[in-house]
Amino acid sequence: MFVPVEKSDDKRENYERLLETLPHYVDTKEPWYTVLANASAILDYFLDEVNWVGFYVSEKGGLYLGPFQGVAACTKILIGHGVCGQAAENKETLIVDDVEAFPGHITCDASSKSEIVVPIMVKKGELFGVLDIDSPKKARFDETDREYLEKVVAVLVDNLT
């Protein structure tokens, strides 16, 4: 059972609390989808001004919808397509301040205005999938988000392999 930790108004401090909490709810003895389900719920709790938090898992040349918090979403994204597909192809975190200005953006939720996607790399650079977070606010994500969400993904990788 998730025991809510008091959130902070300070972004970095809030991320630190998230990183302290996360390991208690992800466990290497559980299947990957259980780990990612809890991670999406915890991220959704700790992050402000977001409307979708979830994972796409790499399989058969595409990214397939995994555990998430938010409205129903696109079920398959091709590698190289949209924000998720480009982050997966380049194996780099991608921050998009205005999704409407991003060439090839795939709209799953019309209320999303900005997005950050962090690739999840396991075993010798193999793509497991991506962490995808959307916001109804333009330019919601910055370098602090990149730094800490990459740390979140590192914790998850330790529990997925």
mmCIF file of the C-alpha atoms, coordinates in Angstrom:
data_MODEL
# 
_entry.id   MODEL 
# 
loop_
_atom_site.group_PDB 
_atom_site.id 
_atom_site.type_symbol 
_atom_site.label_atom_id 
_atom_site.label_alt_id 
_atom_site.label_comp_id 
_atom_site.label_asym_id 
_atom_site.label_entity_id 
_atom_site.label_seq_id 
_atom_site.pdbx_PDB_ins_code 
_atom_site.Cartn_x 
_atom_site.Cartn_y 
_atom_site.Cartn_z 
_atom_site.occupancy 
_atom_site.B_iso_or_equiv 
_atom_site.pdbx_formal_charge 
_atom_site.auth_seq_id 
_atom_site.auth_comp_id 
_atom_site.auth_asym_id 
_atom_site.auth_atom_id 
_atom_site.pdbx_PDB_model_num 
ATOM 1   C CA . MET A 1 1   ? 0.000  0.000   0.000   1.00 0.00 ? 1   MET A CA 1 
ATOM 2   C CA . PHE A 1 2   ? 1.322  3.424   -0.984  1.00 0.00 ? 2   PHE A CA 1 
ATOM 3   C CA . VAL A 1 3   ? 1.814  5.691   1.998   1.00 0.00 ? 3   VAL A CA 1 
ATOM 4   C CA . PRO A 1 4   ? 1.761  9.289   0.722   1.00 0.00 ? 4   PRO A CA 1 
ATOM 5   C CA . VAL A 1 5   ? 4.827  11.309  1.602   1.00 0.00 ? 5   VAL A CA 1 
ATOM 6   C CA . GLU A 1 6   ? 4.273  15.002  2.111   1.00 0.00 ? 6   GLU A CA 1 
ATOM 7   C CA . LYS A 1 7   ? 5.146  16.798  -1.110  1.00 0.00 ? 7   LYS A CA 1 
ATOM 8   C CA . SER A 1 8   ? 7.390  19.840  -1.169  1.00 0.00 ? 8   SER A CA 1 
ATOM 9   C CA . ASP A 1 9   ? 6.894  23.135  -3.002  1.00 0.00 ? 9   ASP A CA 1 
ATOM 10  C CA . ASP A 1 10  ? 10.575 22.972  -3.975  1.00 0.00 ? 10  ASP A CA 1 
ATOM 11  C CA . LYS A 1 11  ? 10.957 21.012  -7.218  1.00 0.00 ? 11  LYS A CA 1 
ATOM 12  C CA . ARG A 1 12  ? 14.348 19.441  -6.411  1.00 0.00 ? 12  ARG A CA 1 
ATOM 13  C CA . GLU A 1 13  ? 13.304 18.535  -2.876  1.00 0.00 ? 13  GLU A CA 1 
ATOM 14  C CA . ASN A 1 14  ? 10.123 16.967  -4.214  1.00 0.00 ? 14  ASN A CA 1 
ATOM 15  C CA . TYR A 1 15  ? 12.151 14.866  -6.658  1.00 0.00 ? 15  TYR A CA 1 
ATOM 16  C CA . GLU A 1 16  ? 14.436 13.803  -3.798  1.00 0.00 ? 16  GLU A CA 1 
ATOM 17  C CA . ARG A 1 17  ? 11.372 12.638  -1.852  1.00 0.00 ? 17  ARG A CA 1 
ATOM 18  C CA . LEU A 1 18  ? 10.165 10.771  -4.934  1.00 0.00 ? 18  LEU A CA 1 
ATOM 19  C CA . LEU A 1 19  ? 13.551 9.033   -5.265  1.00 0.00 ? 19  LEU A CA 1 
ATOM 20  C CA . GLU A 1 20  ? 13.467 8.062   -1.579  1.00 0.00 ? 20  GLU A CA 1 
ATOM 21  C CA . THR A 1 21  ? 9.948  6.643   -1.945  1.00 0.00 ? 21  THR A CA 1 
ATOM 22  C CA . LEU A 1 22  ? 10.254 4.811   -5.263  1.00 0.00 ? 22  LEU A CA 1 
ATOM 23  C CA . PRO A 1 23  ? 12.510 1.918   -4.182  1.00 0.00 ? 23  PRO A CA 1 
ATOM 24  C CA . HIS A 1 24  ? 9.934  0.845   -1.583  1.00 0.00 ? 24  HIS A CA 1 
ATOM 25  C CA . TYR A 1 25  ? 7.379  0.177   -4.333  1.00 0.00 ? 25  TYR A CA 1 
ATOM 26  C CA . VAL A 1 26  ? 9.469  -1.446  -7.056  1.00 0.00 ? 26  VAL A CA 1 
ATOM 27  C CA . ASP A 1 27  ? 10.837 -4.924  -6.493  1.00 0.00 ? 27  ASP A CA 1 
ATOM 28  C CA . THR A 1 28  ? 13.013 -7.141  -8.668  1.00 0.00 ? 28  THR A CA 1 
ATOM 29  C CA . LYS A 1 29  ? 10.928 -10.149 -7.679  1.00 0.00 ? 29  LYS A CA 1 
ATOM 30  C CA . GLU A 1 30  ? 7.876  -8.722  -9.437  1.00 0.00 ? 30  GLU A CA 1 
ATOM 31  C CA . PRO A 1 31  ? 7.138  -8.711  -13.204 1.00 0.00 ? 31  PRO A CA 1 
ATOM 32  C CA . TRP A 1 32  ? 8.172  -5.611  -15.181 1.00 0.00 ? 32  TRP A CA 1 
ATOM 33  C CA . TYR A 1 33  ? 4.556  -4.478  -15.581 1.00 0.00 ? 33  TYR A CA 1 
ATOM 34  C CA . THR A 1 34  ? 4.063  -4.464  -11.817 1.00 0.00 ? 34  THR A CA 1 
ATOM 35  C CA . VAL A 1 35  ? 7.216  -2.372  -11.332 1.00 0.00 ? 35  VAL A CA 1 
ATOM 36  C CA . LEU A 1 36  ? 6.106  0.123   -13.992 1.00 0.00 ? 36  LEU A CA 1 
ATOM 37  C CA . ALA A 1 37  ? 2.512  0.262   -12.721 1.00 0.00 ? 37  ALA A CA 1 
ATOM 38  C CA . ASN A 1 38  ? 3.657  1.356   -9.278  1.00 0.00 ? 38  ASN A CA 1 
ATOM 39  C CA . ALA A 1 39  ? 6.222  3.732   -10.776 1.00 0.00 ? 39  ALA A CA 1 
ATOM 40  C CA . SER A 1 40  ? 3.576  5.466   -12.908 1.00 0.00 ? 40  SER A CA 1 
ATOM 41  C CA . ALA A 1 41  ? 1.311  5.927   -9.875  1.00 0.00 ? 41  ALA A CA 1 
ATOM 42  C CA . ILE A 1 42  ? 4.133  7.323   -7.736  1.00 0.00 ? 42  ILE A CA 1 
ATOM 43  C CA . LEU A 1 43  ? 5.285  9.693   -10.482 1.00 0.00 ? 43  LEU A CA 1 
ATOM 44  C CA . ASP A 1 44  ? 1.715  10.875  -10.991 1.00 0.00 ? 44  ASP A CA 1 
ATOM 45  C CA . TYR A 1 45  ? 1.414  11.591  -7.269  1.00 0.00 ? 45  TYR A CA 1 
ATOM 46  C CA . PHE A 1 46  ? 4.668  13.554  -6.997  1.00 0.00 ? 46  PHE A CA 1 
ATOM 47  C CA . LEU A 1 47  ? 4.581  15.531  -10.250 1.00 0.00 ? 47  LEU A CA 1 
ATOM 48  C CA . ASP A 1 48  ? 2.503  18.689  -10.529 1.00 0.00 ? 48  ASP A CA 1 
ATOM 49  C CA . GLU A 1 49  ? 0.932  20.039  -13.703 1.00 0.00 ? 49  GLU A CA 1 
ATOM 50  C CA . VAL A 1 50  ? 0.974  16.722  -15.562 1.00 0.00 ? 50  VAL A CA 1 
ATOM 51  C CA . ASN A 1 51  ? -1.944 15.000  -17.252 1.00 0.00 ? 51  ASN A CA 1 
ATOM 52  C CA . TRP A 1 52  ? -0.336 11.724  -18.369 1.00 0.00 ? 52  TRP A CA 1 
ATOM 53  C CA . VAL A 1 53  ? 2.457  9.618   -16.895 1.00 0.00 ? 53  VAL A CA 1 
ATOM 54  C CA . GLY A 1 54  ? 3.312  6.245   -18.299 1.00 0.00 ? 54  GLY A CA 1 
ATOM 55  C CA . PHE A 1 55  ? 5.455  3.812   -20.168 1.00 0.00 ? 55  PHE A CA 1 
ATOM 56  C CA . TYR A 1 56  ? 5.750  2.446   -23.661 1.00 0.00 ? 56  TYR A CA 1 
ATOM 57  C CA . VAL A 1 57  ? 7.585  -0.874  -23.953 1.00 0.00 ? 57  VAL A CA 1 
ATOM 58  C CA . SER A 1 58  ? 9.731  -1.801  -26.941 1.00 0.00 ? 58  SER A CA 1 
ATOM 59  C CA . GLU A 1 59  ? 8.633  -4.876  -28.854 1.00 0.00 ? 59  GLU A CA 1 
ATOM 60  C CA . LYS A 1 60  ? 8.653  -5.977  -32.510 1.00 0.00 ? 60  LYS A CA 1 
ATOM 61  C CA . GLY A 1 61  ? 10.044 -2.692  -33.819 1.00 0.00 ? 61  GLY A CA 1 
ATOM 62  C CA . GLY A 1 62  ? 7.546  -0.512  -32.002 1.00 0.00 ? 62  GLY A CA 1 
ATOM 63  C CA . LEU A 1 63  ? 6.642  0.960   -28.653 1.00 0.00 ? 63  LEU A CA 1 
ATOM 64  C CA . TYR A 1 64  ? 3.540  -0.561  -27.078 1.00 0.00 ? 64  TYR A CA 1 
ATOM 65  C CA . LEU A 1 65  ? 1.442  1.025   -24.348 1.00 0.00 ? 65  LEU A CA 1 
ATOM 66  C CA . GLY A 1 66  ? 2.390  -0.137  -20.874 1.00 0.00 ? 66  GLY A CA 1 
ATOM 67  C CA . PRO A 1 67  ? 1.265  0.898   -17.403 1.00 0.00 ? 67  PRO A CA 1 
ATOM 68  C CA . PHE A 1 68  ? 0.156  4.518   -17.117 1.00 0.00 ? 68  PHE A CA 1 
ATOM 69  C CA . GLN A 1 69  ? -1.913 7.134   -15.264 1.00 0.00 ? 69  GLN A CA 1 
ATOM 70  C CA . GLY A 1 70  ? -4.182 9.334   -17.376 1.00 0.00 ? 70  GLY A CA 1 
ATOM 71  C CA . VAL A 1 71  ? -6.667 9.117   -20.216 1.00 0.00 ? 71  VAL A CA 1 
ATOM 72  C CA . ALA A 1 72  ? -6.631 6.246   -22.701 1.00 0.00 ? 72  ALA A CA 1 
ATOM 73  C CA . ALA A 1 73  ? -3.626 6.543   -24.992 1.00 0.00 ? 73  ALA A CA 1 
ATOM 74  C CA . CYS A 1 74  ? -2.171 5.469   -28.316 1.00 0.00 ? 74  CYS A CA 1 
ATOM 75  C CA . THR A 1 75  ? -1.433 1.751   -28.182 1.00 0.00 ? 75  THR A CA 1 
ATOM 76  C CA . LYS A 1 76  ? 1.497  1.566   -30.627 1.00 0.00 ? 76  LYS A CA 1 
ATOM 77  C CA . ILE A 1 77  ? 4.125  4.086   -31.692 1.00 0.00 ? 77  ILE A CA 1 
ATOM 78  C CA . LEU A 1 78  ? 6.705  3.238   -34.329 1.00 0.00 ? 78  LEU A CA 1 
ATOM 79  C CA . ILE A 1 79  ? 10.366 3.785   -33.482 1.00 0.00 ? 79  ILE A CA 1 
ATOM 80  C CA . GLY A 1 80  ? 11.365 7.162   -34.946 1.00 0.00 ? 80  GLY A CA 1 
ATOM 81  C CA . HIS A 1 81  ? 7.795  8.508   -34.970 1.00 0.00 ? 81  HIS A CA 1 
ATOM 82  C CA . GLY A 1 82  ? 6.499  11.191  -32.607 1.00 0.00 ? 82  GLY A CA 1 
ATOM 83  C CA . VAL A 1 83  ? 8.278  12.322  -29.477 1.00 0.00 ? 83  VAL A CA 1 
ATOM 84  C CA . CYS A 1 84  ? 8.390  8.838   -27.926 1.00 0.00 ? 84  CYS A CA 1 
ATOM 85  C CA . GLY A 1 85  ? 9.613  7.181   -31.106 1.00 0.00 ? 85  GLY A CA 1 
ATOM 86  C CA . GLN A 1 86  ? 12.346 9.770   -31.669 1.00 0.00 ? 86  GLN A CA 1 
ATOM 87  C CA . ALA A 1 87  ? 13.569 9.561   -28.062 1.00 0.00 ? 87  ALA A CA 1 
ATOM 88  C CA . ALA A 1 88  ? 13.663 5.767   -28.432 1.00 0.00 ? 88  ALA A CA 1 
ATOM 89  C CA . GLU A 1 89  ? 15.486 5.906   -31.772 1.00 0.00 ? 89  GLU A CA 1 
ATOM 90  C CA . ASN A 1 90  ? 18.093 8.429   -30.558 1.00 0.00 ? 90  ASN A CA 1 
ATOM 91  C CA . LYS A 1 91  ? 18.302 6.867   -27.075 1.00 0.00 ? 91  LYS A CA 1 
ATOM 92  C CA . GLU A 1 92  ? 18.213 10.360  -25.566 1.00 0.00 ? 92  GLU A CA 1 
ATOM 93  C CA . THR A 1 93  ? 15.832 12.232  -23.307 1.00 0.00 ? 93  THR A CA 1 
ATOM 94  C CA . LEU A 1 94  ? 13.679 14.603  -25.315 1.00 0.00 ? 94  LEU A CA 1 
ATOM 95  C CA . ILE A 1 95  ? 11.962 17.705  -23.897 1.00 0.00 ? 95  ILE A CA 1 
ATOM 96  C CA . VAL A 1 96  ? 9.313  19.355  -26.063 1.00 0.00 ? 96  VAL A CA 1 
ATOM 97  C CA . ASP A 1 97  ? 8.080  22.758  -24.862 1.00 0.00 ? 97  ASP A CA 1 
ATOM 98  C CA . ASP A 1 98  ? 5.226  22.941  -27.379 1.00 0.00 ? 98  ASP A CA 1 
ATOM 99  C CA . VAL A 1 99  ? 4.005  19.651  -28.834 1.00 0.00 ? 99  VAL A CA 1 
ATOM 100 C CA . GLU A 1 100 ? 2.023  21.465  -31.546 1.00 0.00 ? 100 GLU A CA 1 
ATOM 101 C CA . ALA A 1 101 ? 5.307  22.826  -32.934 1.00 0.00 ? 101 ALA A CA 1 
ATOM 102 C CA . PHE A 1 102 ? 7.018  19.406  -32.906 1.00 0.00 ? 102 PHE A CA 1 
ATOM 103 C CA . PRO A 1 103 ? 7.127  17.876  -36.415 1.00 0.00 ? 103 PRO A CA 1 
ATOM 104 C CA . GLY A 1 104 ? 5.364  14.520  -36.439 1.00 0.00 ? 104 GLY A CA 1 
ATOM 105 C CA . HIS A 1 105 ? 3.905  14.826  -32.942 1.00 0.00 ? 105 HIS A CA 1 
ATOM 106 C CA . ILE A 1 106 ? 1.341  12.094  -32.282 1.00 0.00 ? 106 ILE A CA 1 
ATOM 107 C CA . THR A 1 107 ? -1.674 13.462  -30.438 1.00 0.00 ? 107 THR A CA 1 
ATOM 108 C CA . CYS A 1 108 ? -3.107 11.008  -27.930 1.00 0.00 ? 108 CYS A CA 1 
ATOM 109 C CA . ASP A 1 109 ? -4.586 13.642  -25.588 1.00 0.00 ? 109 ASP A CA 1 
ATOM 110 C CA . ALA A 1 110 ? -5.472 17.011  -27.121 1.00 0.00 ? 110 ALA A CA 1 
ATOM 111 C CA . SER A 1 111 ? -4.996 18.722  -23.751 1.00 0.00 ? 111 SER A CA 1 
ATOM 112 C CA . SER A 1 112 ? -1.249 17.917  -23.730 1.00 0.00 ? 112 SER A CA 1 
ATOM 113 C CA . LYS A 1 113 ? 0.890  20.946  -24.517 1.00 0.00 ? 113 LYS A CA 1 
ATOM 114 C CA . SER A 1 114 ? 4.405  19.841  -23.520 1.00 0.00 ? 114 SER A CA 1 
ATOM 115 C CA . GLU A 1 115 ? 6.167  16.522  -23.047 1.00 0.00 ? 115 GLU A CA 1 
ATOM 116 C CA . ILE A 1 116 ? 9.287  14.809  -21.765 1.00 0.00 ? 116 ILE A CA 1 
ATOM 117 C CA . VAL A 1 117 ? 10.334 11.322  -22.836 1.00 0.00 ? 117 VAL A CA 1 
ATOM 118 C CA . VAL A 1 118 ? 13.166 9.375   -21.191 1.00 0.00 ? 118 VAL A CA 1 
ATOM 119 C CA . PRO A 1 119 ? 14.441 6.202   -22.871 1.00 0.00 ? 119 PRO A CA 1 
ATOM 120 C CA . ILE A 1 120 ? 14.843 3.125   -20.670 1.00 0.00 ? 120 ILE A CA 1 
ATOM 121 C CA . MET A 1 121 ? 18.051 1.355   -21.635 1.00 0.00 ? 121 MET A CA 1 
ATOM 122 C CA . VAL A 1 122 ? 18.920 -2.072  -20.183 1.00 0.00 ? 122 VAL A CA 1 
ATOM 123 C CA . LYS A 1 123 ? 21.532 -4.771  -20.876 1.00 0.00 ? 123 LYS A CA 1 
ATOM 124 C CA . LYS A 1 124 ? 24.313 -3.314  -23.013 1.00 0.00 ? 124 LYS A CA 1 
ATOM 125 C CA . GLY A 1 125 ? 22.304 -0.465  -24.475 1.00 0.00 ? 125 GLY A CA 1 
ATOM 126 C CA . GLU A 1 126 ? 19.180 -2.458  -25.346 1.00 0.00 ? 126 GLU A CA 1 
ATOM 127 C CA . LEU A 1 127 ? 16.010 -0.343  -25.474 1.00 0.00 ? 127 LEU A CA 1 
ATOM 128 C CA . PHE A 1 128 ? 13.416 -1.577  -22.980 1.00 0.00 ? 128 PHE A CA 1 
ATOM 129 C CA . GLY A 1 129 ? 11.007 1.290   -23.602 1.00 0.00 ? 129 GLY A CA 1 
ATOM 130 C CA . VAL A 1 130 ? 10.376 4.900   -22.633 1.00 0.00 ? 130 VAL A CA 1 
ATOM 131 C CA . LEU A 1 131 ? 8.966  6.915   -19.764 1.00 0.00 ? 131 LEU A CA 1 
ATOM 132 C CA . ASP A 1 132 ? 6.530  9.456   -21.243 1.00 0.00 ? 132 ASP A CA 1 
ATOM 133 C CA . ILE A 1 133 ? 5.105  12.390  -19.286 1.00 0.00 ? 133 ILE A CA 1 
ATOM 134 C CA . ASP A 1 134 ? 2.729  15.015  -20.700 1.00 0.00 ? 134 ASP A CA 1 
ATOM 135 C CA . SER A 1 135 ? 1.548  18.332  -19.317 1.00 0.00 ? 135 SER A CA 1 
ATOM 136 C CA . PRO A 1 136 ? -1.359 20.631  -20.175 1.00 0.00 ? 136 PRO A CA 1 
ATOM 137 C CA . LYS A 1 137 ? 1.095  23.530  -19.634 1.00 0.00 ? 137 LYS A CA 1 
ATOM 138 C CA . LYS A 1 138 ? 3.531  24.641  -22.339 1.00 0.00 ? 138 LYS A CA 1 
ATOM 139 C CA . ALA A 1 139 ? 7.219  24.486  -21.367 1.00 0.00 ? 139 ALA A CA 1 
ATOM 140 C CA . ARG A 1 140 ? 6.411  22.515  -18.188 1.00 0.00 ? 140 ARG A CA 1 
ATOM 141 C CA . PHE A 1 141 ? 9.634  20.460  -18.288 1.00 0.00 ? 141 PHE A CA 1 
ATOM 142 C CA . ASP A 1 142 ? 13.208 21.656  -17.842 1.00 0.00 ? 142 ASP A CA 1 
ATOM 143 C CA . GLU A 1 143 ? 16.714 20.393  -17.123 1.00 0.00 ? 143 GLU A CA 1 
ATOM 144 C CA . THR A 1 144 ? 15.805 19.644  -13.493 1.00 0.00 ? 144 THR A CA 1 
ATOM 145 C CA . ASP A 1 145 ? 13.070 17.313  -14.722 1.00 0.00 ? 145 ASP A CA 1 
ATOM 146 C CA . ARG A 1 146 ? 15.526 15.677  -17.142 1.00 0.00 ? 146 ARG A CA 1 
ATOM 147 C CA . GLU A 1 147 ? 18.110 15.175  -14.404 1.00 0.00 ? 147 GLU A CA 1 
ATOM 148 C CA . TYR A 1 148 ? 15.719 13.616  -11.916 1.00 0.00 ? 148 TYR A CA 1 
ATOM 149 C CA . LEU A 1 149 ? 13.618 11.600  -14.342 1.00 0.00 ? 149 LEU A CA 1 
ATOM 150 C CA . GLU A 1 150 ? 16.801 10.028  -15.685 1.00 0.00 ? 150 GLU A CA 1 
ATOM 151 C CA . LYS A 1 151 ? 17.595 9.081   -12.066 1.00 0.00 ? 151 LYS A CA 1 
ATOM 152 C CA . VAL A 1 152 ? 14.088 7.602   -11.724 1.00 0.00 ? 152 VAL A CA 1 
ATOM 153 C CA . VAL A 1 153 ? 14.684 5.528   -14.852 1.00 0.00 ? 153 VAL A CA 1 
ATOM 154 C CA . ALA A 1 154 ? 18.031 4.329   -13.415 1.00 0.00 ? 154 ALA A CA 1 
ATOM 155 C CA . VAL A 1 155 ? 16.205 3.056   -10.305 1.00 0.00 ? 155 VAL A CA 1 
ATOM 156 C CA . LEU A 1 156 ? 13.676 1.296   -12.529 1.00 0.00 ? 156 LEU A CA 1 
ATOM 157 C CA . VAL A 1 157 ? 16.398 -0.288  -14.695 1.00 0.00 ? 157 VAL A CA 1 
ATOM 158 C CA . ASP A 1 158 ? 17.932 -1.800  -11.549 1.00 0.00 ? 158 ASP A CA 1 
ATOM 159 C CA . ASN A 1 159 ? 14.558 -3.428  -10.894 1.00 0.00 ? 159 ASN A CA 1 
ATOM 160 C CA . LEU A 1 160 ? 13.795 -4.511  -14.468 1.00 0.00 ? 160 LEU A CA 1 
ATOM 161 C CA . THR A 1 161 ? 17.011 -6.443  -15.111 1.00 0.00 ? 161 THR A CA 1 
# 
